[in-house]
Amino acid sequence: MITVGFFAIFREITGTKEISVPVVPTIGELMTALSLRYGKAFRNLALEDGKISRQVNLLVNGKHIAHLQKDDTPLQEGDAVSVFPLIGGG
């Protein structure tokens, strides 16, 4: 399983602080699956033209995906993903 933590507006949209989901190959695929699960409001913030939007900050095990492999960042069992809006308070 992968743990996904939601912050700021993403927490409001999902109605939860954290979930566990089955492992998917990449962060891009995870965000697509989450957008299907949480609907239009989530998708509008998280995705742009089928790619991860610049309006979302994603960390995998504390590292920003911009410093990893962006949308193609691989995921594996036990990873922790944090989902933040571009600008958000705590």
C-alpha positions in Angstrom: 0.0 0.0 0.0 0.9 3.7 -0.5 0.0 6.3 2.1 -1.4 9.5 0.6 -1.6 12.6 2.8 -3.8 15.6 1.7 -3.2 19.2 2.7 -5.1 22.5 2.5 -7.7 22.5 -0.3 -7.0 18.9 -1.2 -8.0 17.9 2.3 -11.3 19.8 1.9 -12.0 18.2 -1.5 -11.2 14.6 -0.3 -12.8 15.0 3.1 -9.8 13.2 4.7 -6.3 13.8 6.0 -4.8 10.5 4.7 -5.7 7.3 2.8 -3.9 4.1 1.9 -4.2 2.9 -1.7 -2.8 0.0 -3.6 0.6 0.5 -5.3 0.5 1.9 -8.8 3.6 2.2 -11.1 4.0 6.0 -11.1 2.9 9.2 -9.4 1.2 10.3 -12.6 -1.0 7.2 -12.5 -1.7 7.7 -8.9 -2.9 11.3 -9.5 -5.1 10.1 -12.4 -6.7 7.4 -10.1 -7.2 9.9 -7.3 -8.9 12.3 -9.7 -11.3 9.6 -10.8 -12.0 8.8 -7.1 -12.5 12.4 -6.0 -14.0 14.0 -9.0 -13.9 17.2 -11.0 -12.7 19.6 -8.2 -9.7 17.3 -7.5 -9.0 16.8 -11.2 -9.1 20.5 -12.0 -6.4 21.2 -9.4 -4.3 18.1 -9.9 -4.2 17.5 -13.6 -3.7 19.6 -16.8 -3.8 18.0 -20.2 -3.4 14.5 -18.7 -0.2 15.5 -16.8 0.3 16.6 -13.2 -0.6 20.3 -13.0 1.8 23.0 -11.9 -0.9 23.9 -9.3 0.0 20.9 -7.2 3.1 20.1 -5.2 3.8 16.4 -4.7 6.3 14.8 -2.4 7.3 11.2 -2.4 8.9 10.2 0.8 9.7 13.8 1.5 11.2 14.6 -1.9 9.5 16.9 -4.5 8.8 15.1 -7.7 10.5 17.9 -9.6 13.8 16.6 -8.2 12.9 13.0 -9.0 11.3 11.9 -12.3 8.3 14.2 -12.3 5.1 12.4 -13.6 7.1 9.3 -14.1 8.4 9.1 -10.6 8.1 5.4 -9.7 6.1 4.3 -6.6 6.6 1.2 -4.5 5.2 -0.5 -1.5 5.4 1.6 1.7 5.9 5.0 -0.1 4.4 8.1 1.4 2.9 10.7 -0.9 2.0 14.2 0.2 -0.4 16.3 -1.9 -0.3 20.1 -1.5 -1.7 23.0 -3.5 0.8 25.3 -5.1 0.1 27.9 -2.3 -1.4 26.8 0.9 -1.4 27.3 4.6 -1.1 24.7 7.3 
